[in-house]
Amino acid sequence: MPRLLIILFFLSLGVFSQSPMPRTVIVFGDSITAGGALPKEERGRLWVTQVQQSSAGALTLINEGKGGRPTNSLAEFKAMITRHAKADALVIALGMNDSRDITAQCVPKAVANVRAMMVKARAAYGEKLPVLLVGPSNINKAALGPTKPIANEREAKLRELGAAFAKLAAETKSEFVSLFGVVPDSSLLKDGVHPDGAGNEAIAKVMGKKLKMLGW
């Protein structure tokens, strides 16, 4: 068989096909995902952007972050699913805004909301949809604004939320990663909550490593 015909034969079998198509990962989060608190000149340092760039074409991250979003944004989550017909994996990165509720109901409500999101997502994209739950990042208590009077209580809620999300991930055969303690205080000077460019780089390092480990 002529060499050209041999090559064409193997091409038809996909032996010489290009690298796999990038996996589409939806990231549903709050302002730390959206990056709205970053100044314009630092927008390129947003952790979602950095993770996609470092994946070398293996991932397409769809940024579905929105400032001020708590876990009870189920209507917004449903609308997001309607917008995106396809997803290979889902990242849920919420909890920071919930932590302003320092009552005993904060964590149970947040867990119920995130569980409901996962049910909706797997109904839409397949019951085996990989999901990564992200425990919320830490705060700089000294730099907080309006919630400074409840800084200790809010920090405690962030820890509780992370632990509860880790437990939920185990129960639902999902993955978990914690961002608590990842961002240095020096990167949270603006308002105690939103990381600067360096803080986003710290988050990107953790998230990128986790996604790579998962093979996403």
N, C-alpha and C positions, 0 to 999 in steps of 0.2 A: 504493500500500500504506500503510495507516495507520501512523503513527509507532511505536506500541506494537508492532505486528507486525514492523516493521523491526528494532527493538531486540531482540526475542525471537529473530529470525532470526540476528542476529550473535552473540548470546549462545550460541546452539546451536553456532556455529562456533568459539567460544572467543575471539573477537576482544576481548571485554570481560572476559576471565577475570582472576582475581586474580593477584598476583605468583607466580612459580614456587614450588613446594614447597621448603623448605630441604633442602640436601644433607646426608646423613648421613655423618659422618666419624668413624671409629673411631680413637681414639688409644691405642695399646698401648705402655705405658711402665712406668717404675719409680716410686720415691717422688717424684721431681721432677714427674712427671705426676700422681700421686695426690694430692700436696700434704699428706701425712700429717704432715710436719715443721712445717707452718705452725700457729701457735697458733689456737685457735678463732675469735678475733676477726679474724683475717686470712684466713680461708678464702675469703672473697669475692674476694680478690686473686689467687687461684690462676690461673696463666697460661691454663689450658684454659678456665676460666670467663670470663676477660676476652676471650679471642679470640671465643668464642661471642657474648658480649654486643656486641662491637664489629662483628660481622657484620650487625647489623640484621635478624636473622631469616633470613639467607641460609644459615646453617650450624646443624646440630645436632651438637655434638661429644659423642660417647659416651666418657666417661673410663674407660679400662680400664688405669689405672695401679695398680701394687702395689709397696709398699715392698720393697726388697731384691731385686728381680727382675733376673736376668742374662739374657743372650741365649739361654741353653740351656733356656729355659722353653717348649719346644715343646708339651708336653702342655697347659699353660695356654693357649697360643695356639689350639690345636685346640678346647679347651673354649669359648673366647671365640667362635670362629666358630659353634659349635653354638648359643650363646645368641643370636646376632644373625643373623637370616635375610637381612638386607639391609644393604648398605653401598655408598655411592657413592664412597668413597675411604678410604684407610688411611694412618695416620701411625704409624711405628715409631720410638719414642724411647728407645733403650736404649744401654748401653755403660758407664755410670758404674760399675756394680757389677763388670763384667768387668775394669775397669782395675785392680782389686786384684790380679789375676793378672799379674805382671810377667815371666812367662816368654815365650819366643818363640812359644809356641802360642796365646797370648791372642787376638791379632787374627785369625789364620786361623780359629780356632774360632768367634769371634763372627760373622765374615763368613758362614761356612757356616750358622750358625744363622739369621741374618737372611734369607739366601737361601731357606732351607727355609720360613720363615714366608711369604715372598712367594709361593712356589710354592703353598702351601696356600691362601692368601687368594685368589689368582687362579683356582684350581681351584673355589673355593666361590662367588666373587662375579663371576667373568667374567675372561677372560684380559686384558682391557683395563682392569682396575681400576687407577685412578690410585693410586700409592704415593709417599709422601714419607718418605725416610729422614732422620733427624735426628742430626747429629753431636753427641756428648755435650758438655755445658757444662764450663766450667773449674772449678778448685778453688782454694781459698785455702790454700796449703800451710802457712802459719803457724798456721792454725786447725784443722788436721786432728787427729783423735783417734788411734785405734789404728794407722792407716796412716801416721802422720807420719814414721816412720823411712824409709819408701819414697816420700816425697812427690815427689821428682824423677822417680823411675821411673814412678810412677802418672801424673803429669802427661804424661810422654812417651807413655804408652800411650793416654791420652785423645786426644792429637794423632794418633797412629797410627790409632786407631779411626775418628776423623773422616775422615781421608784415605782409609781403606779403604772406608768407607761411601759416600763420594763416588764412588769408582771403581765400586763395586757398583751404585750408582744409574745410572750411565752405561751399564753393561753390560746392565742389565735394563729400560732405557727408563723409568726412574723419576725422581723429583725428589730433590733433596738440599738441606738447609740446615744450616749449622753454628751451634751455640750456644757454641762455644769463644770465650772472651773477651767474651761478651755480659754476663755477670753481674759487677758490680764486687765487689772484695774486701770492701767494706764491707757487702755483702748476704750474705756467707758467713761471718759471725763465729760462728754457732752451732756448727758442726762442720766448717767448711771445704768442705762439699759441698752442703748444702740451702739454697737461696736464701730470703731473707725476702720480705715482701710487695713491697718495692721491686725485688728481684731477679726476682720473678715478673712484675712489670710490664715489666721489661726484656726478658724472654723473650717475653712476649705481644706486644710491639711487633714483634719480629723475626718471630715465627710468624704473626701476623696479616697482616703485609705480604706474607709469602711465600704464604700461602693466598689472599689477595686477588689477587696477581699470577697465580696459577694458575687463577683463576676458580672456585675451589671455594666 
